[in-house]
């Protein structure tokens, strides 16, 4: 559960009606200089709690500074219910920095960044202990949302702490994790992160790593995949000798020889390093492109299958709610969950028979599901684990997403709007949920609600596609990419809805009169389809417009617009037109020509690659222009593809073109070179059809 965090005030305060409704202010007993130093650390605090038969959960040690305030609350979060009946359990919760007194850099919403806490609980059977067992928990507090990288280190550290329960053990762990050098990780732009996150190519932006290696002498140790980097120590590592290694990875296609040394091709999605703890080198893989609301190593596939299988076998109708049941009483439960997240409903994940770590994973996966790496505002109000003693504080937080293991929550529908029972795989809408009044959009779309087919939002077809991906073993990345596409589609439809209802939208910035080609936003084949889609999604869009994620996205749209190098053209809109519409040769020619004229520089190509992800065909809609009837347009496409083929990331997109397209590209390249205009006649070799050149159209 989101918990108190260190600040400069040793007081406890609860406020209601704000985004930080339940936040406890506590003191870190540290000076301003130590706070600034902590901002540079990977791990800021290490906590140890123990379950005492006489006192219950108690805080045993805190390092490097003691966190005063409500320590008992922290200890309860670190020792979840029924922890003593399991050998091991993981929990995750968040600390909210005091935004009023913190000097940290604020996030775009004006809040201090969250502190993520990874907690491990172990039960050791001991005949000399009361009740024959000792239950201890150790937690790492970090600013990194990819906190799962610390799991192997935490396993070793807690085992060592059972042997030596002293502050020296914590000091050794603190020093080890903060000695990890992440400086060689490439610093990617917003467009580069999106391209890398959406790509399966392991060498995407690999040149960025090489640049960091050249800039940082220490980075060579990380990038040369020696045995020590893989968790083994050799004599050369101990002696400091850089003799060639004899380690060979038998994985096919991964090895290559560089300067007489065998190295392994890197996966540019991850940065591989190591942490030496207690003499043991622990391999660490740090994700390079981290999207918003992505915390830990959750699985969307697990979340979707948990609530899809019971529905597929025995569908049960939901009580109708305008925001939630967008496809009627048999709306897919995952879509009910996503609608609840988008419209800021109170959501509880419940499991009585599973470890609290499984419940926390479902909560984190739900946040990422609704975010799609695009929207924000979910994890800040998420409580991956909480218990019954904190229900009063929980209910003060609007639109929370909480994970619990106490079945009492199921018997109190006033505490939640949506209950997701992980044990049964069923989603339930509360009988006490509030129904919103008539929306502004109803005045425009109200008379269209009886149009045939308007209630079909396409959600059922989309879920069928997702389940097909899962059953066909496309993998986690493919599922995440499809959900990202769905969220992007939803936000663009919301922008069109606002423009139709209110005359303008805060989700789109620009002036079409300044565009070289008119048109922006989502693309529909005709006006009737547009009206049907907006009518079907009306209540969901209206519900989202009043949520935190909507207002955060408005800010993100403004920042993204400022970062865009190309503002004179809506690339997403026109690429969608090429993908989905049957266009005239004149209209498509204008788009291809404009792309050639305005996509020249490195970051401009990155902006283009963001709107043509590989799972949507990549460069295919552009490559179709190689067969345009007008030669000038064909040559423009060739010139554009030439720039993309030499681009750091674009070359991977270019390599995905099929042989037919690549042969056409090579042929047109040669034709373009041979097309030399004669000064006297104005004729070209192509025009004269010399050497088998194609006649100019």
C-alpha positions as CSV (number, residue, x, y, z in Angstrom):
1,X,0.0,0.0,0.0
2,X,1.2,3.6,-0.6
3,X,2.8,4.5,2.7
4,X,4.5,7.3,4.5
5,X,7.8,8.6,3.4
6,X,10.7,10.5,4.9
7,X,10.3,14.3,5.1
8,X,11.2,17.1,7.4
9,X,8.2,16.9,9.7
10,X,7.7,14.4,12.4
11,X,3.9,14.7,12.2
12,X,1.1,12.5,10.9
13,X,-1.5,14.2,8.8
14,X,-4.5,13.0,6.7
15,X,-6.2,15.2,4.2
16,X,-9.2,14.4,2.1
17,X,-10.4,15.5,-1.3
18,X,-6.9,15.7,-2.9
19,X,-4.7,13.3,-4.9
20,X,-2.6,12.9,-1.8
21,X,-5.5,12.1,0.5
22,X,-3.8,9.5,2.5
23,X,-0.2,10.5,3.1
24,X,1.7,10.4,6.3
25,X,4.5,12.9,7.0
26,X,7.5,11.4,8.7
27,X,11.0,12.5,9.5
28,X,14.1,11.0,7.9
29,X,16.4,12.7,10.5
30,X,18.7,13.7,7.8
31,X,20.2,17.0,6.8
32,X,19.7,18.8,3.5
33,X,23.0,17.6,2.2
34,X,22.2,14.0,2.9
35,X,18.9,14.4,1.1
36,X,20.7,15.7,-2.0
37,X,23.1,12.8,-1.8
38,X,20.2,10.3,-1.6
39,X,18.8,11.7,-4.8
40,X,21.8,10.3,-6.6
41,X,21.5,6.8,-5.0
42,X,19.8,3.8,-6.6
43,X,18.5,2.7,-3.2
44,X,17.7,5.3,-0.6
45,X,16.6,3.2,2.4
46,X,16.8,-0.4,3.6
47,X,14.2,-1.5,6.1
48,X,14.0,-4.7,8.2
49,X,10.8,-5.7,10.1
50,X,10.1,-8.7,12.3
51,X,7.0,-10.4,13.5
52,X,7.0,-10.6,17.3
53,X,4.6,-13.0,19.1
54,X,4.2,-10.4,21.9
55,X,4.2,-7.1,19.9
56,X,3.1,-8.1,16.4
57,X,4.9,-6.5,13.4
58,X,7.8,-4.3,14.6
59,X,10.4,-2.3,12.8
60,X,13.8,-3.8,13.6
61,X,16.4,-1.8,11.6
62,X,16.4,1.1,9.2
63,X,19.4,2.1,7.2
64,X,21.1,4.6,6.6
65,X,18.6,6.8,8.6
66,X,15.8,5.9,10.9
67,X,12.4,6.7,9.6
68,X,10.3,8.1,12.5
69,X,6.6,8.5,12.5
70,X,4.2,5.6,12.2
71,X,6.7,2.8,12.0
72,X,4.1,0.3,13.0
73,X,2.2,1.0,9.8
74,X,5.3,0.3,7.7
75,X,6.0,-2.9,9.6
76,X,2.4,-4.1,8.9
77,X,2.9,-3.5,5.2
78,X,6.2,-5.4,5.2
79,X,4.6,-8.3,7.0
80,X,1.3,-9.2,5.1
81,X,-1.5,-11.3,6.5
82,X,-0.7,-15.0,6.6
83,X,3.0,-14.4,5.9
84,X,3.9,-17.0,8.6
85,X,2.2,-19.8,6.7
86,X,4.5,-19.4,3.7
87,X,8.2,-19.9,3.3
88,X,8.5,-16.8,1.2
89,X,6.4,-13.8,-0.1
90,X,7.0,-10.6,-2.0
91,X,5.1,-7.4,-1.6
92,X,5.4,-4.0,-3.2
93,X,4.2,-0.6,-1.9
94,X,4.9,3.0,-2.6
95,X,6.1,5.9,-0.5
96,X,4.8,9.4,-1.2
97,X,7.4,12.1,-0.8
98,X,6.2,15.2,1.0
99,X,5.7,17.5,-2.0
100,X,5.5,20.6,0.2
101,X,8.9,20.3,1.7
102,X,10.8,18.2,-0.8
103,X,13.4,19.8,-2.9
104,X,13.3,17.0,-5.4
105,X,12.4,17.6,-9.0
106,X,8.6,17.3,-9.4
107,X,7.0,15.1,-12.0
108,X,4.7,16.7,-14.7
109,X,1.7,16.5,-12.3
110,X,3.5,18.7,-9.7
111,X,4.2,15.8,-7.3
112,X,7.5,14.5,-6.1
113,X,8.4,11.1,-7.7
114,X,7.3,8.0,-5.9
115,X,9.6,5.9,-3.9
116,X,9.1,2.3,-4.9
117,X,9.5,-0.4,-2.2
118,X,10.3,-4.0,-2.9
119,X,9.8,-6.2,0.2
120,X,10.7,-9.8,0.8
121,X,9.3,-11.9,3.7
122,X,10.9,-15.1,4.8
123,X,9.8,-17.6,7.4
124,X,12.6,-19.7,9.1
125,X,11.7,-22.6,11.3
126,X,13.6,-22.5,14.5
127,X,12.9,-24.8,17.5
128,X,14.3,-22.3,19.9
129,X,12.0,-19.5,18.7
130,X,8.5,-18.9,20.1
131,X,6.0,-21.0,18.1
132,X,9.0,-22.6,16.3
133,X,9.6,-20.0,13.6
134,X,11.1,-16.6,12.9
135,X,9.4,-14.2,10.4
136,X,11.5,-11.4,9.0
137,X,11.1,-8.9,6.1
138,X,13.6,-6.8,4.3
139,X,12.7,-4.0,2.0
140,X,14.6,-1.9,-0.5
141,X,13.4,1.7,-1.2
142,X,14.3,3.0,-4.7
143,X,13.4,5.7,-7.2
144,X,13.6,3.1,-10.0
145,X,10.2,1.8,-11.2
146,X,12.1,-1.3,-12.4
147,X,12.6,-2.4,-8.8
148,X,12.3,-6.1,-9.7
149,X,16.0,-6.0,-10.7
150,X,16.8,-6.1,-7.0
151,X,15.1,-9.4,-6.3
152,X,18.1,-11.7,-6.5
153,X,20.2,-9.3,-4.3
154,X,17.4,-9.1,-1.7
155,X,17.2,-12.9,-1.5
156,X,20.9,-13.1,-0.7
157,X,20.7,-10.2,1.7
158,X,17.8,-11.5,3.8
159,X,19.4,-14.9,4.0
160,X,22.6,-13.2,5.3
161,X,20.6,-11.1,7.7
162,X,19.1,-14.2,9.3
163,X,22.7,-15.3,10.0
164,X,23.9,-11.9,11.1
165,X,21.1,-9.5,12.1
166,X,23.2,-6.4,12.5
167,X,23.4,-3.0,10.8
168,X,26.7,-4.0,9.3
169,X,24.8,-6.5,7.1
170,X,22.5,-3.7,5.9
171,X,25.5,-1.4,5.4
172,X,27.1,-3.9,3.1
173,X,23.9,-4.3,1.1
174,X,23.5,-0.5,0.9
175,X,27.0,-0.1,-0.4
176,X,26.7,-2.9,-2.9
177,X,23.5,-1.8,-4.6
178,X,24.6,1.8,-4.8
179,X,27.9,0.9,-6.3
180,X,26.1,-0.3,-9.5
181,X,27.1,1.9,-12.4
182,X,24.2,2.9,-14.6
183,X,26.0,5.8,-16.3
184,X,26.6,3.8,-19.5
185,X,22.8,3.5,-20.1
186,X,21.9,5.5,-23.2
187,X,19.8,8.6,-22.6
188,X,17.0,8.3,-25.1
189,X,14.6,11.0,-26.3
190,X,10.9,10.6,-26.0
191,X,10.6,9.4,-29.6
192,X,13.6,6.9,-29.2
193,X,12.0,5.4,-26.1
194,X,8.7,4.8,-27.9
195,X,10.4,3.3,-30.9
196,X,12.6,1.0,-28.8
197,X,9.7,-0.1,-26.5
198,X,7.5,-1.0,-29.5
199,X,10.2,-2.9,-31.4
200,X,11.3,-6.6,-31.1
201,X,14.6,-5.9,-32.8
202,X,17.4,-6.6,-30.3
203,X,19.9,-4.3,-32.0
204,X,17.6,-1.3,-32.1
205,X,19.7,1.8,-31.1
206,X,22.7,-0.5,-30.4
207,X,24.8,2.4,-31.6
208,X,23.7,4.4,-28.6
209,X,25.5,1.8,-26.4
210,X,28.7,2.2,-28.4
211,X,28.5,6.0,-28.0
212,X,28.2,5.6,-24.2
213,X,31.1,3.1,-24.2
214,X,33.3,5.6,-26.0
215,X,32.2,8.4,-23.6
216,X,32.6,6.3,-20.4
217,X,35.8,4.3,-19.9
218,X,34.1,2.3,-17.1
219,X,31.4,1.2,-19.5
220,X,33.7,-1.3,-21.3
221,X,33.4,-3.6,-18.3
222,X,29.7,-3.7,-18.7
223,X,29.4,-4.1,-22.4
224,X,32.0,-6.9,-22.8
225,X,30.0,-9.9,-21.7
226,X,32.7,-11.7,-19.7
227,X,31.9,-14.6,-17.3
228,X,31.9,-12.2,-14.4
229,X,29.2,-10.2,-16.1
230,X,27.1,-13.4,-16.3
231,X,27.6,-14.2,-12.6
232,X,31.0,-16.0,-12.7
233,X,34.4,-14.9,-11.5
234,X,37.6,-15.8,-13.4
235,X,41.2,-15.5,-12.4
236,X,41.6,-12.6,-14.8
237,X,38.8,-10.8,-13.0
238,X,40.4,-11.2,-9.6
239,X,43.9,-10.2,-10.8
240,X,42.7,-7.3,-12.8
241,X,44.2,-8.9,-16.0
242,X,42.4,-8.3,-19.2
243,X,43.5,-11.6,-20.8
244,X,41.1,-12.9,-23.5
245,X,38.3,-15.0,-22.0
246,X,37.6,-18.6,-23.0
247,X,33.9,-18.4,-22.1
248,X,31.6,-19.4,-24.9
249,X,27.8,-19.1,-24.9
250,X,26.3,-21.9,-27.0
251,X,23.2,-20.0,-27.7
252,X,23.0,-19.8,-31.5
253,X,23.7,-16.6,-33.3
254,X,24.6,-14.6,-30.2
255,X,28.4,-14.8,-30.2
256,X,31.0,-12.8,-32.1
257,X,34.7,-12.1,-31.9
258,X,35.8,-8.6,-31.2
259,X,39.6,-7.8,-30.9
260,X,40.2,-11.5,-30.2
261,X,37.6,-11.7,-27.4
262,X,34.4,-13.6,-27.5
263,X,31.5,-11.3,-26.7
264,X,27.7,-11.6,-26.9
265,X,25.5,-9.4,-29.0
266,X,23.6,-7.2,-26.6
267,X,19.8,-6.8,-26.4
268,X,19.4,-3.1,-26.6
269,X,16.2,-3.3,-24.6
270,X,18.2,-4.1,-21.5
271,X,21.5,-2.9,-20.0
272,X,23.4,-5.7,-18.4
273,X,25.6,-5.0,-15.4
274,X,26.3,-6.7,-12.1
275,X,26.3,-6.0,-8.4
276,X,28.9,-7.7,-6.2
277,X,27.4,-8.6,-2.9
278,X,29.2,-10.6,-0.2
279,X,31.7,-11.7,-2.8
280,X,29.0,-12.9,-5.2
281,X,28.6,-11.1,-8.5
282,X,24.9,-10.9,-9.2
283,X,23.9,-10.2,-12.9
284,X,21.5,-7.4,-13.3
285,X,19.4,-6.5,-16.4
286,X,18.1,-2.9,-16.4
287,X,15.4,-2.0,-18.9
288,X,16.4,0.9,-21.1
289,X,13.1,2.2,-22.4
290,X,10.7,2.4,-19.4
291,X,7.2,3.6,-20.3
292,X,4.9,5.4,-17.8
293,X,3.0,3.3,-15.2
294,X,5.3,0.3,-15.7
295,X,6.4,-0.9,-12.3
296,X,8.0,-4.3,-11.6
297,X,7.9,-7.5,-13.7
298,X,4.1,-8.0,-13.9
299,X,2.4,-10.0,-16.7
300,X,-0.5,-8.7,-18.7
301,X,-1.0,-12.2,-20.0
302,X,-1.5,-13.5,-16.5
303,X,-4.0,-10.7,-15.7
304,X,-6.0,-11.3,-18.9
305,X,-6.2,-15.1,-18.6
306,X,-7.2,-14.9,-15.0
307,X,-10.4,-13.1,-15.7
308,X,-11.0,-14.4,-19.3
309,X,-11.1,-18.1,-18.8
310,X,-14.2,-18.3,-16.5
311,X,-16.0,-15.7,-18.7
312,X,-15.3,-17.8,-21.8
313,X,-16.5,-21.0,-20.2
314,X,-19.6,-19.6,-18.4
315,X,-20.4,-16.0,-19.2
316,X,-22.4,-14.2,-16.6
317,X,-24.2,-10.8,-17.2
318,X,-23.2,-7.6,-15.4
319,X,-25.5,-5.1,-14.0
320,X,-25.6,-2.3,-16.5
321,X,-23.5,0.8,-15.9
322,X,-23.0,3.5,-18.6
323,X,-19.2,3.8,-17.9
324,X,-18.4,0.1,-17.4
325,X,-20.7,-2.1,-19.6
326,X,-19.9,-0.5,-22.9
327,X,-20.9,-3.6,-24.8
328,X,-24.0,-4.5,-22.8
329,X,-24.5,-6.9,-19.9
330,X,-22.0,-9.4,-21.5
331,X,-19.2,-6.9,-21.8
332,X,-15.9,-8.7,-21.4
333,X,-14.6,-8.5,-17.8
334,X,-11.3,-7.2,-18.8
335,X,-13.0,-4.3,-20.6
336,X,-15.1,-3.7,-17.5
337,X,-11.9,-3.4,-15.6
338,X,-10.2,-1.1,-18.1
339,X,-13.3,1.1,-18.3
340,X,-13.3,1.3,-14.5
341,X,-9.7,2.4,-14.5
342,X,-10.2,5.0,-17.2
343,X,-13.3,6.4,-15.4
344,X,-11.6,6.4,-12.0
345,X,-13.6,3.8,-10.2
346,X,-12.6,2.2,-6.9
347,X,-11.1,-1.2,-7.8
348,X,-10.1,-4.0,-5.4
349,X,-8.2,-7.1,-6.3
350,X,-8.9,-9.9,-3.8
351,X,-7.3,-13.3,-3.2
352,X,-7.5,-15.2,0.0
353,X,-5.5,-18.3,-1.0
354,X,-2.6,-16.7,-2.9
355,X,0.6,-14.9,-1.7
356,X,0.3,-11.1,-1.5
357,X,2.9,-10.9,-4.1
358,X,0.5,-12.4,-6.7
359,X,-2.1,-9.9,-5.7
360,X,0.4,-7.0,-6.1
361,X,1.3,-8.2,-9.6
362,X,-2.3,-8.1,-10.7
363,X,-2.6,-4.5,-9.4
364,X,0.5,-3.4,-11.2
365,X,-0.6,-5.2,-14.4
366,X,-4.0,-3.4,-14.2
367,X,-2.3,0.0,-14.0
368,X,-0.1,-0.8,-17.0
369,X,-3.2,-2.2,-18.9
370,X,-5.1,1.1,-18.6
371,X,-2.0,3.2,-19.2
372,X,-0.7,1.4,-22.3
373,X,2.5,3.4,-21.7
374,X,0.5,6.5,-22.7
375,X,-1.7,7.6,-19.8
376,X,-0.5,8.4,-16.3
377,X,-2.1,8.7,-12.8
378,X,-2.8,5.1,-11.9
379,X,0.2,3.9,-9.9
380,X,0.3,7.0,-7.8
381,X,-3.1,6.0,-6.4
382,X,-2.4,2.2,-6.4
383,X,-2.0,0.1,-3.3
384,X,-0.5,-3.2,-4.5
385,X,-1.0,-4.6,-1.0
386,X,-3.1,-3.3,1.9
387,X,-5.0,-4.8,4.8
388,X,-8.2,-4.4,6.7
389,X,-6.7,-2.1,9.4
390,X,-6.2,0.6,6.7
391,X,-9.6,0.6,5.1
392,X,-10.6,3.9,6.6
393,X,-7.6,5.7,5.0
394,X,-8.1,3.8,1.8
395,X,-11.6,5.0,1.4
396,X,-10.4,8.6,1.5
397,X,-8.6,8.1,-1.8
398,X,-10.7,8.6,-4.9
399,X,-10.3,6.1,-7.6
400,X,-7.9,3.8,-5.8
401,X,-6.6,0.4,-7.1
402,X,-5.9,-1.9,-4.2
403,X,-4.8,-5.4,-3.6
404,X,-6.1,-7.3,-0.5
405,X,-6.0,-10.8,0.9
406,X,-8.8,-10.5,3.5
407,X,-12.1,-11.9,2.2
408,X,-14.0,-9.4,4.4
409,X,-13.7,-6.9,1.5
410,X,-16.0,-9.0,-0.7
411,X,-18.8,-8.5,1.9
412,X,-18.7,-4.7,1.8
413,X,-19.8,-3.5,-1.7
414,X,-19.7,0.1,-0.3
415,X,-16.0,-0.1,-0.1
416,X,-15.4,-0.6,-3.8
417,X,-17.0,-0.1,-7.3
418,X,-15.4,-3.1,-9.0
419,X,-14.2,-6.3,-7.2
420,X,-11.8,-8.6,-9.1
421,X,-11.7,-11.9,-7.4
422,X,-8.4,-13.5,-8.5
423,X,-9.3,-16.9,-6.9
424,X,-12.6,-17.3,-8.9
425,X,-11.6,-15.2,-11.9
426,X,-14.8,-13.2,-11.7
427,X,-15.3,-9.4,-11.9
428,X,-18.2,-7.9,-10.0
429,X,-19.7,-4.4,-10.2
430,X,-20.9,-3.1,-6.8
431,X,-24.6,-2.8,-6.1
432,X,-23.9,0.5,-4.5
433,X,-21.9,2.1,-7.3
434,X,-23.0,5.6,-8.3
435,X,-24.6,6.3,-11.7
436,X,-23.5,9.6,-13.4
437,X,-26.1,12.0,-14.8
438,X,-26.7,12.8,-18.4
439,X,-23.6,13.9,-20.2
440,X,-23.0,16.8,-22.6
441,X,-22.5,14.4,-25.4
442,X,-26.0,12.9,-24.9
443,X,-27.5,16.1,-26.2
444,X,-25.8,15.6,-29.6
445,X,-25.6,11.8,-29.8
446,X,-28.8,11.1,-27.9
447,X,-31.0,10.9,-30.9
448,X,-28.5,8.5,-32.6
449,X,-28.6,5.8,-29.8
450,X,-31.1,3.8,-31.7
451,X,-29.0,3.5,-34.9
452,X,-28.4,-0.2,-35.7
453,X,-25.0,-1.4,-34.6
454,X,-24.1,1.7,-32.6
455,X,-23.6,-0.2,-29.4
456,X,-20.8,-2.2,-30.8
457,X,-17.6,-0.6,-29.6
458,X,-15.5,-3.2,-31.1
459,X,-14.3,-4.3,-27.7
460,X,-15.4,-7.9,-28.1
461,X,-13.6,-8.2,-31.4
462,X,-10.5,-6.6,-29.8
463,X,-10.6,-9.1,-26.9
464,X,-10.9,-12.0,-29.3
465,X,-7.7,-10.7,-31.0
466,X,-5.9,-10.4,-27.7
467,X,-6.9,-13.9,-26.6
468,X,-5.8,-15.2,-30.0
469,X,-2.4,-13.6,-29.5
470,X,-2.1,-15.3,-26.1
471,X,-3.2,-18.7,-27.3
472,X,-0.8,-18.4,-30.2
473,X,2.0,-17.6,-27.9
474,X,2.9,-14.3,-29.4
475,X,4.4,-13.2,-26.1
476,X,4.0,-10.5,-23.5
477,X,5.5,-7.7,-25.7
478,X,2.9,-8.4,-28.5
479,X,0.0,-8.2,-26.0
480,X,1.4,-4.9,-24.5
481,X,1.8,-3.4,-28.0
482,X,-1.8,-4.2,-28.9
483,X,-3.1,-2.6,-25.7
484,X,-1.0,0.4,-26.4
485,X,-2.6,0.7,-29.8
486,X,-6.0,0.4,-28.2
487,X,-5.3,3.2,-25.7
488,X,-3.9,5.5,-28.4
489,X,-7.0,4.8,-30.5
490,X,-9.2,5.6,-27.5
491,X,-7.5,9.0,-26.8
492,X,-7.7,10.0,-30.4
493,X,-11.4,9.1,-30.6
494,X,-11.8,11.2,-27.4
495,X,-10.2,14.2,-29.1
496,X,-12.6,13.8,-32.1
497,X,-15.5,13.5,-29.6
498,X,-14.5,16.8,-27.9
499,X,-14.2,18.6,-31.2
500,X,-17.7,17.5,-32.2
501,X,-19.3,18.2,-28.8
502,X,-17.4,21.3,-27.6
503,X,-15.9,22.6,-30.8
504,X,-12.3,22.1,-29.8
505,X,-10.2,19.5,-27.9
506,X,-7.5,19.9,-25.3
507,X,-6.1,16.6,-26.6
508,X,-5.0,18.1,-30.0
509,X,-2.7,21.2,-30.4
510,X,-2.2,22.8,-33.8
511,X,-3.7,25.0,-36.5
512,X,-4.7,23.2,-39.7
513,X,-4.5,26.5,-41.6
514,X,-0.7,26.3,-41.0
515,X,-0.4,22.6,-42.1
516,X,0.9,21.8,-45.6
517,X,-1.8,19.1,-45.9
518,X,-5.1,19.5,-44.1
519,X,-6.4,16.9,-41.7
520,X,-5.7,15.7,-38.2
521,X,-6.8,13.1,-35.6
522,X,-8.4,9.7,-35.9
523,X,-9.3,8.5,-39.4
524,X,-12.7,7.0,-40.3
525,X,-13.7,5.7,-43.7
526,X,-16.9,7.8,-43.7
527,X,-19.0,10.1,-41.5
528,X,-21.6,7.4,-40.6
529,X,-18.9,5.1,-39.1
530,X,-17.5,8.1,-37.2
531,X,-20.9,8.9,-35.7
532,X,-21.4,5.3,-34.7
533,X,-18.0,4.9,-33.1
534,X,-18.3,8.1,-31.1
535,X,-21.9,7.3,-30.0
536,X,-20.8,3.8,-28.8
537,X,-17.9,5.3,-26.9
538,X,-19.7,8.4,-25.7
539,X,-20.2,7.4,-22.0
540,X,-16.7,5.9,-21.6
541,X,-15.2,9.1,-23.0
542,X,-17.3,11.4,-20.9
543,X,-16.3,9.3,-17.8
544,X,-12.6,9.5,-18.7
545,X,-12.8,13.3,-19.1
546,X,-13.3,13.8,-15.4
547,X,-10.5,11.6,-14.3
548,X,-6.9,12.2,-13.2
549,X,-5.4,10.4,-16.1
550,X,-7.3,12.7,-18.6
551,X,-5.9,15.9,-17.0
552,X,-2.4,14.3,-16.8
553,X,-2.7,13.4,-20.5
554,X,-3.6,17.0,-21.4
555,X,-0.3,18.1,-19.9
556,X,1.6,15.3,-21.7
557,X,0.0,16.3,-25.0
558,X,1.4,19.9,-24.5
559,X,4.9,18.6,-23.7
560,X,4.8,16.1,-26.5
561,X,3.8,18.9,-28.9
562,X,6.7,21.0,-27.8
563,X,9.1,18.1,-28.4
564,X,7.8,17.4,-31.9
565,X,10.2,18.6,-34.6
566,X,7.5,18.4,-37.2
567,X,4.5,20.5,-36.3
568,X,3.4,21.4,-39.8
569,X,2.0,17.9,-40.5
570,X,-0.1,15.4,-38.5
571,X,2.0,12.4,-39.3
572,X,-0.2,9.9,-37.4
573,X,-3.3,11.1,-39.3
574,X,-1.8,10.9,-42.7
575,X,-0.1,7.5,-42.1
576,X,-3.5,6.2,-41.0
577,X,-5.0,7.5,-44.2
578,X,-2.4,5.6,-46.3
579,X,-3.1,2.5,-44.2
580,X,-6.8,2.4,-44.1
581,X,-8.3,4.5,-46.9
582,X,-8.6,4.1,-50.6
583,X,-7.1,7.4,-51.7
584,X,-6.7,9.0,-55.1
585,X,-3.3,9.1,-56.7
586,X,-3.2,12.9,-56.3
587,X,-3.9,12.8,-52.5
588,X,-1.5,10.0,-51.8
589,X,1.1,11.7,-53.9
590,X,0.8,14.9,-51.8
591,X,1.4,12.9,-48.7
592,X,4.5,11.1,-50.1
593,X,5.9,14.4,-51.4
594,X,5.3,16.1,-48.0
595,X,7.0,13.3,-46.2
596,X,10.0,13.6,-48.4
597,X,10.2,17.4,-47.9
598,X,9.8,17.6,-44.2
599,X,11.3,14.3,-42.8
600,X,15.0,14.9,-43.2
601,X,16.7,15.2,-39.8
602,X,17.4,12.4,-37.3
603,X,14.7,13.3,-34.8
604,X,12.2,13.9,-37.6
605,X,12.7,10.3,-38.7
606,X,12.2,9.1,-35.1
607,X,8.9,11.0,-35.0
608,X,7.8,9.2,-38.2
609,X,8.8,5.8,-36.8
610,X,6.7,6.3,-33.7
611,X,3.5,6.3,-35.8
612,X,4.4,3.3,-38.0
613,X,5.2,0.6,-35.4
614,X,6.3,-2.8,-36.6
615,X,3.1,-4.5,-35.4
616,X,1.1,-2.2,-37.7
617,X,3.1,-3.0,-40.8
618,X,6.1,-0.7,-40.3
619,X,7.2,1.0,-43.6
620,X,4.6,-0.9,-45.7
621,X,2.3,2.1,-46.3
622,X,5.3,4.2,-47.4
623,X,6.8,1.4,-49.5
624,X,3.5,1.2,-51.4
625,X,4.4,4.6,-52.8
626,X,7.2,2.9,-54.8
627,X,4.5,1.8,-57.2
628,X,2.8,5.2,-57.5
629,X,1.9,6.0,-61.2
630,X,3.7,9.3,-61.0
631,X,7.5,9.1,-61.4
632,X,8.1,12.2,-59.3
633,X,6.3,10.6,-56.4
634,X,8.1,7.4,-56.8
635,X,11.4,9.2,-56.6
636,X,10.3,11.1,-53.5
637,X,9.5,7.8,-51.8
638,X,12.9,6.5,-52.8
639,X,14.6,9.5,-51.3
640,X,12.7,9.1,-48.1
641,X,13.5,5.4,-47.8
642,X,17.2,6.2,-48.4
643,X,17.2,8.5,-45.4
644,X,15.4,5.9,-43.3
645,X,17.7,3.1,-44.4
646,X,20.7,5.0,-43.1
647,X,19.0,6.0,-39.8
648,X,20.1,4.4,-36.6
649,X,16.6,2.9,-36.0
650,X,15.2,3.2,-39.5
651,X,17.6,0.7,-40.9
652,X,15.8,-2.0,-38.9
653,X,12.5,-0.9,-40.3
654,X,13.9,-0.9,-43.8
655,X,15.3,-4.4,-43.4
656,X,11.8,-5.7,-42.7
657,X,10.6,-4.7,-46.2
658,X,9.7,-7.8,-48.3
659,X,11.8,-8.8,-51.3
660,X,9.3,-7.4,-53.8
661,X,9.4,-3.9,-52.2
662,X,13.2,-4.0,-51.9
663,X,13.6,-5.0,-55.6
664,X,11.4,-2.1,-56.6
665,X,13.4,0.2,-54.4
666,X,16.7,-0.9,-56.0
667,X,15.2,-0.6,-59.5
668,X,13.9,2.9,-58.8
669,X,17.2,3.9,-57.3
670,X,19.0,3.0,-60.5
671,X,16.3,4.7,-62.6
672,X,16.7,7.8,-60.5
673,X,20.4,7.8,-61.1
674,X,20.0,7.3,-64.8
675,X,17.4,10.0,-65.1
676,X,19.7,12.9,-66.2
677,X,17.9,15.8,-67.8
678,X,19.3,17.0,-71.1
679,X,19.9,20.8,-71.1
680,X,18.9,21.2,-74.7
681,X,15.9,19.1,-75.2
682,X,14.7,18.7,-71.6
683,X,14.3,15.0,-72.3
684,X,15.5,12.3,-69.9
685,X,16.8,8.8,-70.4
686,X,13.7,7.5,-68.8
687,X,11.5,9.6,-71.1
688,X,13.4,8.2,-74.2
689,X,13.1,4.7,-72.7
690,X,16.9,4.2,-73.3
691,X,18.3,1.1,-71.8
692,X,14.9,-0.3,-70.9
693,X,14.0,2.6,-68.6
694,X,10.4,2.9,-67.6
695,X,8.5,5.6,-69.6
696,X,7.8,8.6,-67.5
697,X,4.2,8.8,-66.3
